[in-house]
Structure formats: C-alpha cells, structure tokens
Amino acid sequence: CLQKGRNNKTECFNHVRFLQRLNSTHLYTCGTYAFHPLCAAIDADRFTLPARLEEGKEKCPYDPSRGYTGLIVDGGLYTATRYEFRSLPDIRRNLHQRPLKMEESPLHWLNG
C-alpha cells in the first residue's frame, strides 16, 4: 500500500466495505485490505473468520474512499463500483455459478 503512494494513516488499513447475512449460519464480508481486497464468510455463531480469505478483486474496490454498493440476493453477491484504478464503474454478480459483468451500466443506475 505504501509502495503505491498511499497514506499509511488513512488508506493502508482494512476498510470493511461490505457486511451482510449470507445464509442462516454465515455473514459475508469484504474489505479493502490495504489496496488488496479480500472477502470471507464469517461463522455467525462463533464470529470467526475461515483459515483462508477469498480474493476480493472483483467484489470490492481497492480504494476505501471509492463509492460502492453491494447486496446479496438468493445467494448471489451483486456489487457496483469502479473495481480497477482506471476503469469505468460497472455492476457485477459474484458468488453465483455464472459470474456476470455489466460493463455498460448506465451511471444513473449506480448514482441512484
């Protein structure tokens, strides 16, 4: 994070950007993890993380100040943000058998 020119006092932490119930036993969370997004299913009863965290690259933004929204519907994670440093915003579906990416998402959908 520091090598990318980011501020160690404001940007180089794990900013949790998503936390929602995944099912009856788990919560799902994603965070920026110092500009290397990671996600995990948290055991809701014990409130513990799994041994391995998931790559969050296309589920969570790198930048903690970037606009972002997410929602779990029927086991699918739907998110909208600018995922890459130079990309345009888009809407994506993850945690589903067939991931989906809508690159030509009208900005008014995202702003709404």
Jmol script that loads the backbone (N, CA, C; Angstrom):
load data "model"
ATOM      1  N   CYS A   1       0.828  -1.184   0.000  1.00  0.00           N
ATOM      2  CA  CYS A   1       0.000   0.000   0.000  1.00  0.00           C
ATOM      3  C   CYS A   1       0.879   1.257   0.000  1.00  0.00           C
ATOM      4  N   LEU A   2       1.900   1.255   0.839  1.00  0.00           N
ATOM      5  CA  LEU A   2       2.808   2.403   0.882  1.00  0.00           C
ATOM      6  C   LEU A   2       3.563   2.557  -0.430  1.00  0.00           C
ATOM      7  N   GLN A   3       3.962   1.427  -1.041  1.00  0.00           N
ATOM      8  CA  GLN A   3       4.684   1.466  -2.308  1.00  0.00           C
ATOM      9  C   GLN A   3       3.815   2.018  -3.432  1.00  0.00           C
ATOM     10  N   LYS A   4       2.497   1.970  -3.269  1.00  0.00           N
ATOM     11  CA  LYS A   4       1.576   2.531  -4.254  1.00  0.00           C
ATOM     12  C   LYS A   4       1.317   4.011  -4.008  1.00  0.00           C
ATOM     13  N   GLY A   5       2.055   4.584  -3.026  1.00  0.00           N
ATOM     14  CA  GLY A   5       1.923   6.008  -2.763  1.00  0.00           C
ATOM     15  C   GLY A   5       0.734   6.372  -1.901  1.00  0.00           C
ATOM     16  N   ARG A   6       0.208   5.419  -1.148  1.00  0.00           N
ATOM     17  CA  ARG A   6      -0.960   5.674  -0.319  1.00  0.00           C
ATOM     18  C   ARG A   6      -0.563   6.105   1.086  1.00  0.00           C
ATOM     19  N   ASN A   7      -1.475   6.775   1.756  1.00  0.00           N
ATOM     20  CA  ASN A   7      -1.240   7.311   3.086  1.00  0.00           C
ATOM     21  C   ASN A   7      -1.406   6.221   4.138  1.00  0.00           C
ATOM     22  N   ASN A   8      -0.377   5.984   4.931  1.00  0.00           N
ATOM     23  CA  ASN A   8      -0.392   4.935   5.950  1.00  0.00           C
ATOM     24  C   ASN A   8      -1.368   5.244   7.095  1.00  0.00           C
ATOM     25  N   LYS A   9      -1.753   6.498   7.270  1.00  0.00           N
ATOM     26  CA  LYS A   9      -2.643   6.859   8.370  1.00  0.00           C
ATOM     27  C   LYS A   9      -4.114   6.854   7.979  1.00  0.00           C
ATOM     28  N   THR A  10      -4.413   6.848   6.683  1.00  0.00           N
ATOM     29  CA  THR A  10      -5.821   6.901   6.277  1.00  0.00           C
ATOM     30  C   THR A  10      -6.233   5.822   5.284  1.00  0.00           C
ATOM     31  N   GLU A  11      -5.319   5.282   4.494  1.00  0.00           N
ATOM     32  CA  GLU A  11      -5.711   4.374   3.416  1.00  0.00           C
ATOM     33  C   GLU A  11      -5.199   2.946   3.558  1.00  0.00           C
ATOM     34  N   CYS A  12      -4.145   2.723   4.312  1.00  0.00           N
ATOM     35  CA  CYS A  12      -3.479   1.418   4.338  1.00  0.00           C
ATOM     36  C   CYS A  12      -3.972   0.492   5.441  1.00  0.00           C
ATOM     37  N   PHE A  13      -5.237   0.499   5.692  1.00  0.00           N
ATOM     38  CA  PHE A  13      -5.846  -0.410   6.648  1.00  0.00           C
ATOM     39  C   PHE A  13      -6.858  -1.282   5.911  1.00  0.00           C
ATOM     40  N   ASN A  14      -7.519  -2.162   6.621  1.00  0.00           N
ATOM     41  CA  ASN A  14      -8.599  -2.933   6.021  1.00  0.00           C
ATOM     42  C   ASN A  14      -9.906  -2.217   6.307  1.00  0.00           C
ATOM     43  N   HIS A  15     -10.409  -1.486   5.329  1.00  0.00           N
ATOM     44  CA  HIS A  15     -11.677  -0.795   5.459  1.00  0.00           C
ATOM     45  C   HIS A  15     -12.776  -1.769   5.038  1.00  0.00           C
ATOM     46  N   VAL A  16     -13.619  -2.182   5.981  1.00  0.00           N
ATOM     47  CA  VAL A  16     -14.710  -3.100   5.667  1.00  0.00           C
ATOM     48  C   VAL A  16     -15.735  -2.343   4.836  1.00  0.00           C
ATOM     49  N   ARG A  17     -16.007  -2.846   3.642  1.00  0.00           N
ATOM     50  CA  ARG A  17     -16.927  -2.172   2.729  1.00  0.00           C
ATOM     51  C   ARG A  17     -18.244  -2.921   2.581  1.00  0.00           C
ATOM     52  N   PHE A  18     -18.274  -4.190   2.987  1.00  0.00           N
ATOM     53  CA  PHE A  18     -19.492  -4.981   2.825  1.00  0.00           C
ATOM     54  C   PHE A  18     -19.617  -5.950   3.986  1.00  0.00           C
ATOM     55  N   LEU A  19     -20.804  -6.020   4.574  1.00  0.00           N
ATOM     56  CA  LEU A  19     -21.103  -6.994   5.625  1.00  0.00           C
ATOM     57  C   LEU A  19     -22.602  -7.260   5.584  1.00  0.00           C
ATOM     58  N   GLN A  20     -22.953  -8.488   5.230  1.00  0.00           N
ATOM     59  CA  GLN A  20     -24.364  -8.840   5.114  1.00  0.00           C
ATOM     60  C   GLN A  20     -24.535 -10.325   5.398  1.00  0.00           C
ATOM     61  N   ARG A  21     -25.719 -10.702   5.863  1.00  0.00           N
ATOM     62  CA  ARG A  21     -26.005 -12.115   6.106  1.00  0.00           C
ATOM     63  C   ARG A  21     -25.993 -12.863   4.779  1.00  0.00           C
ATOM     64  N   LEU A  22     -25.216 -13.943   4.729  1.00  0.00           N
ATOM     65  CA  LEU A  22     -25.118 -14.787   3.537  1.00  0.00           C
ATOM     66  C   LEU A  22     -26.175 -15.885   3.572  1.00  0.00           C
ATOM     67  N   ASN A  23     -26.328 -16.504   4.740  1.00  0.00           N
ATOM     68  CA  ASN A  23     -27.331 -17.558   4.940  1.00  0.00           C
ATOM     69  C   ASN A  23     -27.621 -17.640   6.440  1.00  0.00           C
ATOM     70  N   SER A  24     -28.258 -18.721   6.878  1.00  0.00           N
ATOM     71  CA  SER A  24     -28.648 -18.813   8.287  1.00  0.00           C
ATOM     72  C   SER A  24     -27.462 -18.989   9.233  1.00  0.00           C
ATOM     73  N   THR A  25     -26.293 -19.376   8.720  1.00  0.00           N
ATOM     74  CA  THR A  25     -25.143 -19.631   9.588  1.00  0.00           C
ATOM     75  C   THR A  25     -23.964 -18.681   9.382  1.00  0.00           C
ATOM     76  N   HIS A  26     -23.952 -17.933   8.266  1.00  0.00           N
ATOM     77  CA  HIS A  26     -22.774 -17.122   7.944  1.00  0.00           C
ATOM     78  C   HIS A  26     -23.129 -15.699   7.520  1.00  0.00           C
ATOM     79  N   LEU A  27     -22.189 -14.804   7.815  1.00  0.00           N
ATOM     80  CA  LEU A  27     -22.197 -13.444   7.289  1.00  0.00           C
ATOM     81  C   LEU A  27     -21.147 -13.404   6.185  1.00  0.00           C
ATOM     82  N   TYR A  28     -21.308 -12.495   5.235  1.00  0.00           N
ATOM     83  CA  TYR A  28     -20.302 -12.348   4.187  1.00  0.00           C
ATOM     84  C   TYR A  28     -19.746 -10.941   4.285  1.00  0.00           C
ATOM     85  N   THR A  29     -18.423 -10.822   4.225  1.00  0.00           N
ATOM     86  CA  THR A  29     -17.788  -9.516   4.353  1.00  0.00           C
ATOM     87  C   THR A  29     -16.679  -9.347   3.318  1.00  0.00           C
ATOM     88  N   CYS A  30     -16.467  -8.116   2.901  1.00  0.00           N
ATOM     89  CA  CYS A  30     -15.362  -7.760   2.006  1.00  0.00           C
ATOM     90  C   CYS A  30     -14.741  -6.469   2.522  1.00  0.00           C
ATOM     91  N   GLY A  31     -13.426  -6.382   2.379  1.00  0.00           N
ATOM     92  CA  GLY A  31     -12.727  -5.183   2.799  1.00  0.00           C
ATOM     93  C   GLY A  31     -11.587  -4.851   1.849  1.00  0.00           C
ATOM     94  N   THR A  32     -11.087  -3.636   1.938  1.00  0.00           N
ATOM     95  CA  THR A  32     -10.037  -3.170   1.029  1.00  0.00           C
ATOM     96  C   THR A  32      -8.686  -3.802   1.305  1.00  0.00           C
ATOM     97  N   TYR A  33      -8.427  -4.194   2.545  1.00  0.00           N
ATOM     98  CA  TYR A  33      -7.199  -4.873   2.969  1.00  0.00           C
ATOM     99  C   TYR A  33      -5.944  -4.219   2.376  1.00  0.00           C
ATOM    100  N   ALA A  34      -5.795  -2.936   2.636  1.00  0.00           N
ATOM    101  CA  ALA A  34      -4.629  -2.168   2.183  1.00  0.00           C
ATOM    102  C   ALA A  34      -4.418  -2.253   0.673  1.00  0.00           C
ATOM    103  N   PHE A  35      -5.480  -1.964  -0.063  1.00  0.00           N
ATOM    104  CA  PHE A  35      -5.457  -1.937  -1.531  1.00  0.00           C
ATOM    105  C   PHE A  35      -5.242  -3.320  -2.149  1.00  0.00           C
ATOM    106  N   HIS A  36      -5.630  -4.368  -1.426  1.00  0.00           N
ATOM    107  CA  HIS A  36      -5.631  -5.745  -1.947  1.00  0.00           C
ATOM    108  C   HIS A  36      -6.901  -6.412  -1.402  1.00  0.00           C
ATOM    109  N   PRO A  37      -8.073  -6.131  -2.029  1.00  0.00           N
ATOM    110  CA  PRO A  37      -9.354  -6.558  -1.459  1.00  0.00           C
ATOM    111  C   PRO A  37      -9.435  -8.055  -1.169  1.00  0.00           C
ATOM    112  N   LEU A  38     -10.037  -8.357  -0.008  1.00  0.00           N
ATOM    113  CA  LEU A  38     -10.274  -9.733   0.408  1.00  0.00           C
ATOM    114  C   LEU A  38     -11.696  -9.851   0.937  1.00  0.00           C
ATOM    115  N   CYS A  39     -12.258 -11.060   0.824  1.00  0.00           N
ATOM    116  CA  CYS A  39     -13.608 -11.337   1.306  1.00  0.00           C
ATOM    117  C   CYS A  39     -13.593 -12.632   2.107  1.00  0.00           C
ATOM    118  N   ALA A  40     -14.640 -12.840   2.919  1.00  0.00           N
ATOM    119  CA  ALA A  40     -14.723 -14.054   3.726  1.00  0.00           C
ATOM    120  C   ALA A  40     -16.144 -14.284   4.197  1.00  0.00           C
ATOM    121  N   ALA A  41     -16.472 -15.551   4.408  1.00  0.00           N
ATOM    122  CA  ALA A  41     -17.720 -15.939   5.051  1.00  0.00           C
ATOM    123  C   ALA A  41     -17.408 -16.131   6.530  1.00  0.00           C
ATOM    124  N   ILE A  42     -18.073 -15.375   7.379  1.00  0.00           N
ATOM    125  CA  ILE A  42     -17.840 -15.399   8.819  1.00  0.00           C
ATOM    126  C   ILE A  42     -18.876 -16.302   9.478  1.00  0.00           C
ATOM    127  N   ASP A  43     -18.413 -17.205  10.319  1.00  0.00           N
ATOM    128  CA  ASP A  43     -19.322 -18.034  11.109  1.00  0.00           C
ATOM    129  C   ASP A  43     -20.062 -17.101  12.062  1.00  0.00           C
ATOM    130  N   ALA A  44     -21.374 -16.982  11.907  1.00  0.00           N
ATOM    131  CA  ALA A  44     -22.147 -16.008  12.670  1.00  0.00           C
ATOM    132  C   ALA A  44     -22.257 -16.377  14.144  1.00  0.00           C
ATOM    133  N   ASP A  45     -22.305 -17.657  14.471  1.00  0.00           N
ATOM    134  CA  ASP A  45     -22.419 -18.063  15.880  1.00  0.00           C
ATOM    135  C   ASP A  45     -21.129 -17.804  16.642  1.00  0.00           C
ATOM    136  N   ARG A  46     -20.011 -18.168  16.041  1.00  0.00           N
ATOM    137  CA  ARG A  46     -18.717 -18.010  16.710  1.00  0.00           C
ATOM    138  C   ARG A  46     -18.037 -16.684  16.371  1.00  0.00           C
ATOM    139  N   PHE A  47     -18.533 -16.015  15.339  1.00  0.00           N
ATOM    140  CA  PHE A  47     -17.960 -14.781  14.796  1.00  0.00           C
ATOM    141  C   PHE A  47     -16.464 -14.959  14.520  1.00  0.00           C
ATOM    142  N   THR A  48     -16.150 -16.002  13.731  1.00  0.00           N
ATOM    143  CA  THR A  48     -14.770 -16.321  13.374  1.00  0.00           C
ATOM    144  C   THR A  48     -14.604 -16.328  11.866  1.00  0.00           C
ATOM    145  N   LEU A  49     -13.415 -15.963  11.433  1.00  0.00           N
ATOM    146  CA  LEU A  49     -13.064 -15.989  10.012  1.00  0.00           C
ATOM    147  C   LEU A  49     -12.571 -17.376   9.624  1.00  0.00           C
ATOM    148  N   PRO A  50     -12.709 -17.753   8.356  1.00  0.00           N
ATOM    149  CA  PRO A  50     -12.140 -19.019   7.906  1.00  0.00           C
ATOM    150  C   PRO A  50     -10.618 -18.930   7.840  1.00  0.00           C
ATOM    151  N   ALA A  51      -9.957 -20.077   7.696  1.00  0.00           N
ATOM    152  CA  ALA A  51      -8.487 -20.113   7.625  1.00  0.00           C
ATOM    153  C   ALA A  51      -7.972 -19.372   6.397  1.00  0.00           C
ATOM    154  N   ARG A  52      -8.691 -19.466   5.276  1.00  0.00           N
ATOM    155  CA  ARG A  52      -8.284 -18.779   4.041  1.00  0.00           C
ATOM    156  C   ARG A  52      -9.307 -17.731   3.660  1.00  0.00           C
ATOM    157  N   LEU A  53      -8.833 -16.549   3.315  1.00  0.00           N
ATOM    158  CA  LEU A  53      -9.712 -15.494   2.823  1.00  0.00           C
ATOM    159  C   LEU A  53      -9.788 -15.571   1.307  1.00  0.00           C
ATOM    160  N   GLU A  54     -10.888 -15.080   0.738  1.00  0.00           N
ATOM    161  CA  GLU A  54     -11.101 -15.107  -0.709  1.00  0.00           C
ATOM    162  C   GLU A  54     -10.547 -13.843  -1.364  1.00  0.00           C
ATOM    163  N   GLU A  55     -10.107 -13.990  -2.587  1.00  0.00           N
ATOM    164  CA  GLU A  55      -9.729 -12.828  -3.402  1.00  0.00           C
ATOM    165  C   GLU A  55     -10.967 -11.947  -3.545  1.00  0.00           C
ATOM    166  N   GLY A  56     -10.811 -10.669  -3.298  1.00  0.00           N
ATOM    167  CA  GLY A  56     -11.936  -9.745  -3.383  1.00  0.00           C
ATOM    168  C   GLY A  56     -11.828  -8.771  -4.535  1.00  0.00           C
ATOM    169  N   LYS A  57     -10.917  -9.035  -5.453  1.00  0.00           N
ATOM    170  CA  LYS A  57     -10.595  -8.107  -6.539  1.00  0.00           C
ATOM    171  C   LYS A  57     -11.824  -7.633  -7.317  1.00  0.00           C
ATOM    172  N   GLU A  58     -12.749  -8.498  -7.642  1.00  0.00           N
ATOM    173  CA  GLU A  58     -13.909  -8.084  -8.429  1.00  0.00           C
ATOM    174  C   GLU A  58     -15.182  -8.008  -7.594  1.00  0.00           C
ATOM    175  N   LYS A  59     -15.012  -7.987  -6.267  1.00  0.00           N
ATOM    176  CA  LYS A  59     -16.155  -7.903  -5.373  1.00  0.00           C
ATOM    177  C   LYS A  59     -16.135  -6.636  -4.526  1.00  0.00           C
ATOM    178  N   CYS A  60     -14.976  -6.016  -4.412  1.00  0.00           N
ATOM    179  CA  CYS A  60     -14.783  -4.885  -3.509  1.00  0.00           C
ATOM    180  C   CYS A  60     -13.778  -3.914  -4.141  1.00  0.00           C
ATOM    181  N   PRO A  61     -13.966  -2.610  -3.960  1.00  0.00           N
ATOM    182  CA  PRO A  61     -12.993  -1.664  -4.508  1.00  0.00           C
ATOM    183  C   PRO A  61     -11.671  -1.682  -3.741  1.00  0.00           C
ATOM    184  N   TYR A  62     -10.608  -1.271  -4.394  1.00  0.00           N
ATOM    185  CA  TYR A  62      -9.293  -1.144  -3.759  1.00  0.00           C
ATOM    186  C   TYR A  62      -9.280   0.038  -2.803  1.00  0.00           C
ATOM    187  N   ASP A  63      -9.856   1.120  -3.239  1.00  0.00           N
ATOM    188  CA  ASP A  63      -9.767   2.405  -2.565  1.00  0.00           C
ATOM    189  C   ASP A  63     -10.885   2.551  -1.526  1.00  0.00           C
ATOM    190  N   PRO A  64     -10.556   2.835  -0.254  1.00  0.00           N
ATOM    191  CA  PRO A  64     -11.592   2.971   0.763  1.00  0.00           C
ATOM    192  C   PRO A  64     -12.520   4.166   0.552  1.00  0.00           C
ATOM    193  N   SER A  65     -12.105   5.140  -0.252  1.00  0.00           N
ATOM    194  CA  SER A  65     -12.944   6.315  -0.478  1.00  0.00           C
ATOM    195  C   SER A  65     -13.804   6.206  -1.737  1.00  0.00           C
ATOM    196  N   ARG A  66     -13.642   5.124  -2.476  1.00  0.00           N
ATOM    197  CA  ARG A  66     -14.408   4.935  -3.715  1.00  0.00           C
ATOM    198  C   ARG A  66     -15.856   4.555  -3.400  1.00  0.00           C
ATOM    199  N   GLY A  67     -16.793   5.127  -4.140  1.00  0.00           N
ATOM    200  CA  GLY A  67     -18.199   4.785  -3.983  1.00  0.00           C
ATOM    201  C   GLY A  67     -18.434   3.305  -4.283  1.00  0.00           C
ATOM    202  N   TYR A  68     -19.340   2.678  -3.523  1.00  0.00           N
ATOM    203  CA  TYR A  68     -19.527   1.239  -3.630  1.00  0.00           C
ATOM    204  C   TYR A  68     -20.882   0.860  -3.057  1.00  0.00           C
ATOM    205  N   THR A  69     -21.514  -0.119  -3.648  1.00  0.00           N
ATOM    206  CA  THR A  69     -22.732  -0.684  -3.079  1.00  0.00           C
ATOM    207  C   THR A  69     -22.748  -2.178  -3.343  1.00  0.00           C
ATOM    208  N   GLY A  70     -23.391  -2.931  -2.465  1.00  0.00           N
ATOM    209  CA  GLY A  70     -23.469  -4.376  -2.626  1.00  0.00           C
ATOM    210  C   GLY A  70     -24.708  -4.925  -1.959  1.00  0.00           C
ATOM    211  N   LEU A  71     -25.163  -6.088  -2.460  1.00  0.00           N
ATOM    212  CA  LEU A  71     -26.366  -6.711  -1.949  1.00  0.00           C
ATOM    213  C   LEU A  71     -26.309  -8.203  -2.256  1.00  0.00           C
ATOM    214  N   ILE A  72     -26.700  -9.036  -1.303  1.00  0.00           N
ATOM    215  CA  ILE A  72     -26.805 -10.477  -1.538  1.00  0.00           C
ATOM    216  C   ILE A  72     -28.271 -10.807  -1.760  1.00  0.00           C
ATOM    217  N   VAL A  73     -28.549 -11.434  -2.912  1.00  0.00           N
ATOM    218  CA  VAL A  73     -29.904 -11.848  -3.261  1.00  0.00           C
ATOM    219  C   VAL A  73     -29.844 -13.291  -3.749  1.00  0.00           C
ATOM    220  N   ASP A  74     -30.604 -14.174  -3.111  1.00  0.00           N
ATOM    221  CA  ASP A  74     -30.652 -15.591  -3.488  1.00  0.00           C
ATOM    222  C   ASP A  74     -29.265 -16.202  -3.638  1.00  0.00           C
ATOM    223  N   GLY A  75     -28.366 -15.882  -2.736  1.00  0.00           N
ATOM    224  CA  GLY A  75     -27.022 -16.455  -2.744  1.00  0.00           C
ATOM    225  C   GLY A  75     -26.052 -15.797  -3.703  1.00  0.00           C
ATOM    226  N   GLY A  76     -26.505 -14.826  -4.501  1.00  0.00           N
ATOM    227  CA  GLY A  76     -25.632 -14.104  -5.422  1.00  0.00           C
ATOM    228  C   GLY A  76     -25.248 -12.753  -4.857  1.00  0.00           C
ATOM    229  N   LEU A  77     -23.975 -12.395  -4.956  1.00  0.00           N
ATOM    230  CA  LEU A  77     -23.484 -11.093  -4.500  1.00  0.00           C
ATOM    231  C   LEU A  77     -23.483 -10.139  -5.685  1.00  0.00           C
ATOM    232  N   TYR A  78     -24.275  -9.084  -5.601  1.00  0.00           N
ATOM    233  CA  TYR A  78     -24.340  -8.062  -6.647  1.00  0.00           C
ATOM    234  C   TYR A  78     -23.640  -6.821  -6.121  1.00  0.00           C
ATOM    235  N   THR A  79     -22.648  -6.335  -6.853  1.00  0.00           N
ATOM    236  CA  THR A  79     -21.907  -5.157  -6.423  1.00  0.00           C
ATOM    237  C   THR A  79     -21.774  -4.174  -7.576  1.00  0.00           C
ATOM    238  N   ALA A  80     -21.569  -2.919  -7.210  1.00  0.00           N
ATOM    239  CA  ALA A  80     -21.374  -1.884  -8.215  1.00  0.00           C
ATOM    240  C   ALA A  80     -20.336  -0.897  -7.703  1.00  0.00           C
ATOM    241  N   THR A  81     -19.300  -0.698  -8.497  1.00  0.00           N
ATOM    242  CA  THR A  81     -18.247   0.261  -8.165  1.00  0.00           C
ATOM    243  C   THR A  81     -17.291   0.360  -9.346  1.00  0.00           C
ATOM    244  N   ARG A  82     -16.244   1.124  -9.162  1.00  0.00           N
ATOM    245  CA  ARG A  82     -15.123   1.139 -10.101  1.00  0.00           C
ATOM    246  C   ARG A  82     -14.087   0.202  -9.491  1.00  0.00           C
ATOM    247  N   TYR A  83     -13.934  -0.985 -10.057  1.00  0.00           N
ATOM    248  CA  TYR A  83     -13.119  -2.042  -9.454  1.00  0.00           C
ATOM    249  C   TYR A  83     -11.627  -1.849  -9.699  1.00  0.00           C
ATOM    250  N   GLU A  84     -11.270  -1.348 -10.842  1.00  0.00           N
ATOM    251  CA  GLU A  84      -9.865  -1.144 -11.190  1.00  0.00           C
ATOM    252  C   GLU A  84      -9.547   0.342 -11.073  1.00  0.00           C
ATOM    253  N   PHE A  85      -8.271   0.666 -10.987  1.00  0.00           N
ATOM    254  CA  PHE A  85      -7.864   2.060 -10.809  1.00  0.00           C
ATOM    255  C   PHE A  85      -8.326   2.960 -11.948  1.00  0.00           C
ATOM    256  N   ARG A  86      -8.278   2.479 -13.182  1.00  0.00           N
ATOM    257  CA  ARG A  86      -8.593   3.331 -14.336  1.00  0.00           C
ATOM    258  C   ARG A  86      -9.881   2.935 -15.051  1.00  0.00           C
ATOM    259  N   SER A  87     -10.661   2.032 -14.487  1.00  0.00           N
ATOM    260  CA  SER A  87     -11.846   1.537 -15.179  1.00  0.00           C
ATOM    261  C   SER A  87     -13.060   2.433 -14.942  1.00  0.00           C
ATOM    262  N   LEU A  88     -14.077   2.227 -15.768  1.00  0.00           N
ATOM    263  CA  LEU A  88     -15.367   2.870 -15.568  1.00  0.00           C
ATOM    264  C   LEU A  88     -16.164   2.021 -14.585  1.00  0.00           C
ATOM    265  N   PRO A  89     -17.126   2.619 -13.876  1.00  0.00           N
ATOM    266  CA  PRO A  89     -17.942   1.827 -12.950  1.00  0.00           C
ATOM    267  C   PRO A  89     -18.746   0.774 -13.698  1.00  0.00           C
ATOM    268  N   ASP A  90     -18.973  -0.367 -13.043  1.00  0.00           N
ATOM    269  CA  ASP A  90     -19.838  -1.389 -13.617  1.00  0.00           C
ATOM    270  C   ASP A  90     -20.509  -2.189 -12.510  1.00  0.00           C
ATOM    271  N   ILE A  91     -21.472  -3.007 -12.899  1.00  0.00           N
ATOM    272  CA  ILE A  91     -22.214  -3.855 -11.976  1.00  0.00           C
ATOM    273  C   ILE A  91     -21.777  -5.293 -12.208  1.00  0.00           C
ATOM    274  N   ARG A  92     -21.568  -6.054 -11.099  1.00  0.00           N
ATOM    275  CA  ARG A  92     -21.115  -7.444 -11.227  1.00  0.00           C
ATOM    276  C   ARG A  92     -21.915  -8.351 -10.308  1.00  0.00           C
ATOM    277  N   ARG A  93     -22.014  -9.613 -10.735  1.00  0.00           N
ATOM    278  CA  ARG A  93     -22.632 -10.650  -9.903  1.00  0.00           C
ATOM    279  C   ARG A  93     -21.574 -11.702  -9.611  1.00  0.00           C
ATOM    280  N   ASN A  94     -21.365 -11.988  -8.338  1.00  0.00           N
ATOM    281  CA  ASN A  94     -20.416 -12.996  -7.896  1.00  0.00           C
ATOM    282  C   ASN A  94     -21.129 -13.970  -6.955  1.00  0.00           C
ATOM    283  N   LEU A  95     -20.392 -14.931  -6.412  1.00  0.00           N
ATOM    284  CA  LEU A  95     -20.932 -15.970  -5.535  1.00  0.00           C
ATOM    285  C   LEU A  95     -22.053 -16.722  -6.230  1.00  0.00           C
ATOM    286  N   HIS A  96     -21.975 -16.849  -7.497  1.00  0.00           N
ATOM    287  CA  HIS A  96     -23.013 -17.476  -8.301  1.00  0.00           C
ATOM    288  C   HIS A  96     -22.328 -18.424  -9.267  1.00  0.00           C
ATOM    289  N   GLN A  97     -23.045 -19.414  -9.766  1.00  0.00           N
ATOM    290  CA  GLN A  97     -22.439 -20.372 -10.694  1.00  0.00           C
ATOM    291  C   GLN A  97     -21.873 -19.686 -11.925  1.00  0.00           C
ATOM    292  N   ARG A  98     -22.570 -18.672 -12.401  1.00  0.00           N
ATOM    293  CA  ARG A  98     -22.106 -17.954 -13.591  1.00  0.00           C
ATOM    294  C   ARG A  98     -21.948 -16.477 -13.255  1.00  0.00           C
ATOM    295  N   PRO A  99     -20.706 -16.019 -12.999  1.00  0.00           N
ATOM    296  CA  PRO A  99     -20.493 -14.593 -12.719  1.00  0.00           C
ATOM    297  C   PRO A  99     -20.953 -13.735 -13.896  1.00  0.00           C
ATOM    298  N   LEU A 100     -21.356 -12.542 -13.617  1.00  0.00           N
ATOM    299  CA  LEU A 100     -21.872 -11.631 -14.628  1.00  0.00           C
ATOM    300  C   LEU A 100     -21.233 -10.265 -14.442  1.00  0.00           C
ATOM    301  N   LYS A 101     -20.915  -9.624 -15.549  1.00  0.00           N
ATOM    302  CA  LYS A 101     -20.314  -8.288 -15.522  1.00  0.00           C
ATOM    303  C   LYS A 101     -21.048  -7.423 -16.533  1.00  0.00           C
ATOM    304  N   MET A 102     -21.628  -6.307 -16.075  1.00  0.00           N
ATOM    305  CA  MET A 102     -22.316  -5.366 -16.962  1.00  0.00           C
ATOM    306  C   MET A 102     -21.437  -4.136 -17.113  1.00  0.00           C
ATOM    307  N   GLU A 103     -20.637  -4.114 -18.178  1.00  0.00           N
ATOM    308  CA  GLU A 103     -19.692  -3.011 -18.364  1.00  0.00           C
ATOM    309  C   GLU A 103     -20.357  -1.722 -18.787  1.00  0.00           C
ATOM    310  N   GLU A 104     -21.501  -1.826 -19.439  1.00  0.00           N
ATOM    311  CA  GLU A 104     -22.151  -0.616 -19.929  1.00  0.00           C
ATOM    312  C   GLU A 104     -23.301  -0.209 -19.020  1.00  0.00           C
ATOM    313  N   SER A 105     -23.071  -0.269 -17.719  1.00  0.00           N
ATOM    314  CA  SER A 105     -24.080   0.106 -16.738  1.00  0.00           C
ATOM    315  C   SER A 105     -24.298   1.609 -16.794  1.00  0.00           C
ATOM    316  N   PRO A 106     -25.532   2.043 -17.018  1.00  0.00           N
ATOM    317  CA  PRO A 106     -25.776   3.494 -17.012  1.00  0.00           C
ATOM    318  C   PRO A 106     -25.400   4.089 -15.663  1.00  0.00           C
ATOM    319  N   LEU A 107     -24.677   5.194 -15.679  1.00  0.00           N
ATOM    320  CA  LEU A 107     -24.226   5.812 -14.433  1.00  0.00           C
ATOM    321  C   LEU A 107     -25.384   6.214 -13.536  1.00  0.00           C
ATOM    322  N   HIS A 108     -26.556   6.532 -14.121  1.00  0.00           N
ATOM    323  CA  HIS A 108     -27.678   6.915 -13.269  1.00  0.00           C
ATOM    324  C   HIS A 108     -28.176   5.725 -12.439  1.00  0.00           C
ATOM    325  N   TRP A 109     -27.961   4.476 -12.900  1.00  0.00           N
ATOM    326  CA  TRP A 109     -28.296   3.309 -12.080  1.00  0.00           C
ATOM    327  C   TRP A 109     -27.421   3.297 -10.836  1.00  0.00           C
ATOM    328  N   LEU A 110     -26.125   3.533 -11.032  1.00  0.00           N
ATOM    329  CA  LEU A 110     -25.180   3.495  -9.930  1.00  0.00           C
ATOM    330  C   LEU A 110     -25.380   4.673  -8.986  1.00  0.00           C
ATOM    331  N   ASN A 111     -25.646   5.838  -9.541  1.00  0.00           N
ATOM    332  CA  ASN A 111     -25.860   7.016  -8.704  1.00  0.00           C
ATOM    333  C   ASN A 111     -27.146   6.901  -7.883  1.00  0.00           C
ATOM    334  N   GLY A 112     -28.151   6.206  -8.454  1.00  0.00           N
ATOM    335  CA  GLY A 112     -29.416   6.003  -7.747  1.00  0.00           C
ATOM    336  C   GLY A 112     -29.238   5.034  -6.606  1.00  0.00           C
TER     337      GLY A 112
END
end "model"
wireframe off; spacefill off
backbone 0.3
color backbone group
